[in-house]
Amino acid sequence: MTLMQAVQVPAAGADFELVRKEVPAPAKCEVLIKVEACGICRGDAIVKDGRYPHIEYPRVPGHEVVGIIDKIGPETSFWKTGQRVGVGWFGGPCLSSDACKKGEYFRCERPLTTGISHDGGYAEYMVARIETLVAIPDELASADAAPLLCAGNTTFNALRESGARPGDLVAIQGLGGLGHIAVQFSKKFGFTTAVISRSRDKEELADQLGADYFIHSGSTNPAKELKKLGGAAVILSTAPCGQSASDLIDGLGFKGQLVIVQASPDPIPVFTHQLFQGQRSIKGSVGGDKDSAIRFSVRHHVLPIIEIFPLEQAAAAYEKMITSKVHFRSVLRMGP
């Protein structure tokens, strides 16, 4: 039996524990990945706090994973040992829903989630389905690539599919783990970019990342400020607060969209006349094409700002993330 180190959650609400456990073996259409880096995301709180029903414990979290294919399971094609790959939130189709039975896996009603449905990347090794893999270019370091598989993927696809055109005003609410990547994508897409933040000390960073405007929500009404600029075609809400998202609706321009990419525990209050006026809308976005997000990031030099921790410090890295004290993404790096 070959053993590995892993950090797991033994039960809902329990503390992380560092354990030694057997290295898993890849089954049909799976690969074994020797993990090099794993980002820590707010979505990992789902496992830590037991926010989804039917999670099987103990569970190893982690859905921003980059590593080297170490072994290949039966009936695995295209992928080879030694390739560097990434795995994100999507853990594969369930294969049992009506859509899956028809072969329409993209319409799966109960998709699996890496680090929730099965063990993820807070470990030296993990198993992944081949349909979830994305190739990682040589130009991208593993620790930099990891957050792009979730935070980058989410913001990239939300902006790309928003309908905004070059020159349109796009506002990014929040300059944290998601927002600092979203600002970079927004500028590379050619959007006029405004950052909305309650932290005045983030104005310099917003400028460094290329933002055209900085709106301090602690001293001004951000919706009114956006209207002065002509109204936003898109407001990307990365802050996990329903009321703060609601406060931005009146800052949308004609047919403007409020796009939610961060789950909030509280509802978003909205009056119907706010949507009727200017034909505004609210929608959610949870990511999409990882390969395009990665390739675009490499070509246009979009990189996350990260703090690196060894696997043994996963609990501390998670605490810095969940309390918003990390600058700006926590990443576990395996080995030296």
C-alpha positions as CSV (number, residue, x, y, z in Angstrom):
1,M,0.0,0.0,0.0
2,T,1.4,3.4,-1.0
3,L,0.4,6.3,1.3
4,M,0.1,10.0,0.8
5,Q,-0.5,13.1,2.9
6,A,-3.9,14.7,2.7
7,V,-5.9,17.3,4.6
8,Q,-9.5,16.2,5.1
9,V,-12.7,17.3,6.9
10,P,-13.7,14.4,9.1
11,A,-17.3,15.5,9.6
12,A,-19.5,18.6,8.9
13,G,-18.3,21.5,10.9
14,A,-15.1,19.7,12.2
15,D,-11.6,21.1,12.0
16,F,-9.3,20.1,9.2
17,E,-7.0,17.2,9.9
18,L,-3.7,16.2,8.3
19,V,-3.7,12.4,7.7
20,R,-1.9,9.7,5.8
21,K,-4.1,7.7,3.5
22,E,-3.9,5.3,0.6
23,V,-3.1,6.8,-2.8
24,P,-6.3,6.2,-4.9
25,A,-6.2,4.2,-8.1
26,P,-7.8,5.6,-11.3
27,A,-10.8,3.7,-12.6
28,K,-12.1,3.6,-16.2
29,C,-11.8,7.0,-17.9
30,E,-10.0,8.4,-14.9
31,V,-6.4,9.6,-14.2
32,L,-4.3,9.8,-11.1
33,I,-2.9,13.3,-10.6
34,K,0.2,14.1,-8.6
35,V,-0.9,17.4,-7.2
36,E,1.5,20.4,-7.5
37,A,-0.8,23.2,-6.4
38,C,-4.3,23.6,-5.1
39,G,-6.1,26.9,-4.7
40,I,-8.3,27.5,-1.6
41,C,-11.7,28.9,-2.5
42,R,-14.8,30.1,-0.6
43,G,-16.6,27.2,-2.1
44,D,-14.5,24.9,0.1
45,A,-16.7,26.1,3.0
46,I,-19.5,23.8,1.6
47,V,-17.5,20.8,2.8
48,K,-16.0,22.4,5.9
49,D,-19.4,23.5,7.2
50,G,-21.6,20.8,5.6
51,R,-23.7,23.1,3.6
52,Y,-24.8,20.5,1.0
53,P,-26.8,17.5,1.9
54,H,-25.5,14.0,1.4
55,I,-21.8,14.9,1.5
56,E,-19.8,11.7,2.4
57,Y,-17.2,12.3,5.1
58,P,-14.3,12.2,5.6
59,R,-13.8,14.4,2.5
60,V,-10.7,16.0,1.0
61,P,-11.7,19.5,-0.3
62,G,-10.1,21.4,-3.1
63,H,-11.3,22.2,-6.7
64,E,-8.5,24.4,-8.1
65,V,-6.0,21.7,-8.8
66,V,-3.0,21.6,-11.0
67,G,-0.7,18.6,-11.2
68,I,1.0,15.9,-13.4
69,I,-0.8,12.8,-14.6
70,D,0.9,10.0,-12.8
71,K,-1.3,7.0,-13.9
72,I,-4.0,6.4,-16.4
73,G,-7.1,4.2,-15.9
74,P,-8.6,1.8,-18.4
75,E,-10.3,3.2,-21.6
76,T,-8.5,6.5,-21.2
77,S,-7.6,8.2,-24.5
78,F,-5.8,11.5,-25.5
79,W,-4.2,12.1,-22.1
80,K,-0.8,10.7,-21.3
81,T,1.3,10.2,-18.2
82,G,3.6,13.2,-17.5
83,Q,1.1,15.8,-18.9
84,R,0.4,18.7,-16.6
85,V,-3.3,19.3,-16.2
86,G,-5.9,21.2,-14.2
87,V,-9.2,20.3,-12.6
88,G,-11.8,22.8,-11.5
89,W,-15.3,22.9,-9.9
90,F,-16.9,20.6,-12.5
91,G,-16.3,17.0,-11.4
92,G,-18.1,15.3,-14.3
93,P,-21.7,14.4,-15.2
94,C,-23.6,12.2,-12.9
95,L,-24.3,9.7,-15.7
96,S,-27.7,8.8,-14.2
97,S,-29.9,11.8,-14.9
98,D,-32.3,11.8,-17.9
99,A,-30.0,14.1,-19.8
100,C,-27.0,11.9,-19.2
101,K,-28.9,8.8,-20.3
102,K,-29.5,10.6,-23.6
103,G,-25.8,11.4,-23.9
104,E,-26.5,15.1,-23.3
105,Y,-23.9,15.5,-20.5
106,F,-23.8,19.3,-20.8
107,R,-27.4,19.3,-19.5
108,C,-26.7,17.0,-16.6
109,E,-29.1,17.9,-13.8
110,R,-26.9,16.7,-11.0
111,P,-23.3,17.3,-12.0
112,L,-20.5,16.2,-9.7
113,T,-18.3,18.7,-7.9
114,T,-14.5,18.2,-7.3
115,G,-13.7,18.2,-3.6
116,I,-17.4,17.8,-2.7
117,S,-18.8,14.8,-4.6
118,H,-15.4,13.1,-4.4
119,D,-11.9,13.9,-2.9
120,G,-10.2,17.0,-4.2
121,G,-6.8,18.6,-4.2
122,Y,-5.8,19.2,-0.6
123,A,-3.7,16.1,-1.0
124,E,-0.5,14.8,-2.7
125,Y,-2.6,12.8,-5.2
126,M,-6.2,12.8,-6.4
127,V,-8.2,11.0,-9.1
128,A,-10.1,12.9,-11.7
129,R,-12.4,12.1,-14.6
130,I,-10.9,12.7,-18.1
131,E,-13.8,15.0,-19.2
132,T,-12.9,17.4,-16.4
133,L,-9.2,17.9,-17.4
134,V,-7.7,20.9,-19.0
135,A,-4.1,21.2,-20.3
136,I,-1.9,23.7,-18.5
137,P,0.5,25.6,-20.8
138,D,4.2,25.5,-20.0
139,E,4.3,29.3,-19.6
140,L,2.0,29.2,-16.6
141,A,3.3,28.2,-13.1
142,S,1.2,25.7,-11.3
143,A,0.5,27.9,-8.3
144,D,-0.6,30.8,-10.7
145,A,-2.8,28.4,-12.7
146,A,-4.7,26.9,-9.8
147,P,-6.9,30.0,-9.0
148,L,-7.6,30.5,-12.7
149,L,-9.5,27.2,-12.7
150,C,-12.3,28.6,-10.5
151,A,-11.9,32.3,-9.8
152,G,-10.5,32.9,-13.2
153,N,-12.8,30.6,-15.1
154,T,-15.9,32.1,-13.3
155,T,-15.0,35.8,-14.0
156,F,-13.7,35.2,-17.5
157,N,-16.9,33.4,-18.7
158,A,-19.2,35.7,-16.9
159,L,-17.7,38.7,-18.7
160,R,-17.3,37.0,-22.0
161,E,-21.0,35.9,-22.1
162,S,-22.4,39.1,-20.7
163,G,-23.0,40.8,-24.0
164,A,-20.8,43.8,-23.2
165,R,-18.8,45.2,-26.1
166,P,-15.4,47.0,-26.1
167,G,-15.8,50.5,-24.8
168,D,-18.9,49.6,-22.6
169,L,-18.8,50.5,-19.0
170,V,-18.3,47.4,-16.8
171,A,-18.2,47.7,-13.0
172,I,-16.5,45.1,-10.8
173,Q,-18.0,45.1,-7.3
174,G,-15.3,44.0,-4.8
175,L,-11.5,43.8,-5.3
176,G,-10.8,40.5,-3.6
177,G,-10.1,37.0,-4.7
178,L,-12.5,37.2,-7.7
179,G,-12.5,40.9,-8.3
180,H,-8.8,41.4,-8.8
181,I,-8.8,38.9,-11.6
182,A,-12.1,40.2,-13.1
183,V,-10.6,43.7,-13.4
184,Q,-7.8,42.3,-15.5
185,F,-10.1,40.4,-17.8
186,S,-12.4,43.4,-18.1
187,K,-9.5,45.6,-19.3
188,K,-8.2,42.9,-21.7
189,F,-11.7,42.6,-23.2
190,G,-11.6,46.3,-24.0
191,F,-14.2,47.4,-21.5
192,T,-14.2,50.7,-19.7
193,T,-13.7,49.4,-16.2
194,A,-14.8,50.7,-12.8
195,V,-14.0,49.1,-9.5
196,I,-16.5,49.5,-6.6
197,S,-14.9,48.8,-3.2
198,R,-15.6,49.8,0.4
199,S,-11.9,49.8,1.1
200,R,-10.3,53.1,0.2
201,D,-6.8,51.6,0.4
202,K,-7.5,49.4,-2.6
203,E,-7.7,52.4,-5.0
204,E,-4.0,52.2,-5.8
205,L,-4.2,48.5,-6.6
206,A,-7.3,49.1,-8.8
207,D,-5.2,51.6,-10.8
208,Q,-2.3,49.2,-11.1
209,L,-4.6,46.5,-12.5
210,G,-5.8,49.0,-15.1
211,A,-9.2,50.2,-13.8
212,D,-10.4,53.5,-15.3
213,Y,-12.5,54.5,-12.3
214,F,-12.5,53.7,-8.6
215,I,-15.8,54.2,-6.7
216,H,-15.5,54.1,-2.9
217,S,-18.8,52.7,-1.7
218,G,-18.1,53.7,1.9
219,S,-18.3,57.4,1.1
220,T,-20.5,57.6,-2.1
221,N,-23.6,56.0,-3.6
222,P,-22.1,53.7,-6.2
223,A,-25.3,53.4,-8.2
224,K,-25.4,57.2,-8.6
225,E,-21.7,57.3,-9.5
226,L,-22.2,54.7,-12.2
227,K,-25.2,56.7,-13.6
228,K,-22.9,59.8,-13.8
229,L,-20.7,57.7,-16.0
230,G,-23.6,56.8,-18.3
231,G,-24.8,53.6,-16.6
232,A,-23.1,50.2,-16.6
233,A,-23.7,47.7,-19.3
234,V,-22.6,45.1,-16.8
235,I,-22.0,45.0,-13.0
236,L,-20.1,41.9,-11.9
237,S,-20.9,41.3,-8.3
238,T,-18.2,39.4,-6.5
239,A,-19.1,40.3,-3.0
240,P,-21.1,37.7,-1.0
241,C,-23.7,40.1,0.2
242,G,-27.3,40.4,-1.2
243,Q,-28.0,43.9,0.0
244,S,-24.8,45.3,-1.5
245,A,-25.6,43.8,-4.8
246,S,-29.2,45.2,-4.6
247,D,-27.8,48.7,-4.0
248,L,-26.1,48.6,-7.4
249,I,-29.2,47.9,-9.6
250,D,-30.0,51.5,-10.2
251,G,-26.5,52.0,-11.6
252,L,-27.2,49.9,-14.6
253,G,-27.7,51.4,-18.0
254,F,-30.3,50.5,-20.7
255,K,-30.5,46.7,-20.8
256,G,-27.8,46.5,-18.2
257,Q,-27.1,43.3,-16.4
258,L,-26.2,42.6,-12.8
259,V,-24.2,39.4,-12.9
260,I,-23.8,37.4,-9.7
261,V,-20.7,35.2,-9.4
262,Q,-20.5,34.9,-5.6
263,A,-23.1,33.0,-3.6
264,S,-24.7,35.0,-0.8
265,P,-26.4,33.6,2.2
266,D,-29.0,36.4,2.1
267,P,-31.5,37.4,-0.6
268,I,-31.1,40.2,-3.1
269,P,-33.9,42.7,-2.5
270,V,-35.3,44.1,-5.8
271,F,-38.3,46.1,-6.8
272,T,-39.9,45.1,-10.1
273,H,-39.8,48.7,-11.4
274,Q,-36.0,48.7,-11.1
275,L,-36.0,46.0,-13.7
276,F,-38.7,47.5,-15.9
277,Q,-36.9,50.8,-16.0
278,G,-34.3,50.4,-18.7
279,Q,-35.1,46.7,-19.2
280,R,-32.5,45.7,-16.7
281,S,-31.9,42.1,-15.6
282,I,-30.1,40.0,-12.9
283,K,-28.5,36.7,-13.7
284,G,-26.1,34.2,-12.1
285,S,-22.9,32.8,-13.7
286,V,-20.9,29.8,-12.4
287,G,-18.1,29.5,-15.0
288,G,-17.8,27.5,-18.2
289,D,-14.9,27.0,-20.7
290,K,-11.8,26.5,-18.6
291,D,-9.5,25.9,-21.6
292,S,-10.4,29.3,-23.1
293,A,-9.9,31.0,-19.8
294,I,-6.5,29.5,-19.3
295,R,-5.3,30.3,-22.9
296,F,-6.6,33.8,-22.7
297,S,-4.8,34.4,-19.4
298,V,-1.5,33.2,-20.8
299,R,-1.8,35.3,-24.0
300,H,-2.9,38.5,-22.2
301,H,-0.8,38.0,-19.0
302,V,-3.8,37.8,-16.6
303,L,-2.5,36.4,-13.3
304,P,-3.9,36.1,-9.8
305,I,-2.1,37.6,-6.8
306,I,-1.4,34.7,-4.5
307,E,0.0,33.7,-1.1
308,I,1.5,30.2,-1.0
309,F,1.3,27.7,1.9
310,P,2.5,24.2,2.3
311,L,-0.1,21.5,2.6
312,E,0.5,21.2,6.4
313,Q,-0.8,24.8,6.8
314,A,-4.0,24.2,4.9
315,A,-6.1,25.2,8.0
316,A,-4.3,28.5,8.3
317,A,-4.5,29.2,4.6
318,Y,-8.3,28.5,4.7
319,E,-8.8,30.8,7.7
320,K,-7.0,33.7,5.9
321,M,-9.3,33.1,2.9
322,I,-12.5,32.9,4.8
323,T,-11.8,36.0,6.9
324,S,-10.7,37.9,3.8
325,K,-7.2,38.4,5.1
326,V,-5.3,36.7,2.3
327,H,-3.8,38.8,-0.5
328,F,-5.8,37.7,-2.6
329,R,-5.9,33.9,-3.2
330,S,-4.5,31.2,-0.9
331,V,-2.7,28.4,-2.8
332,L,-1.4,25.1,-1.3
333,R,1.9,24.0,-3.0
334,M,2.9,20.3,-2.6
335,G,6.6,19.5,-2.1
336,P,9.5,21.9,-1.9
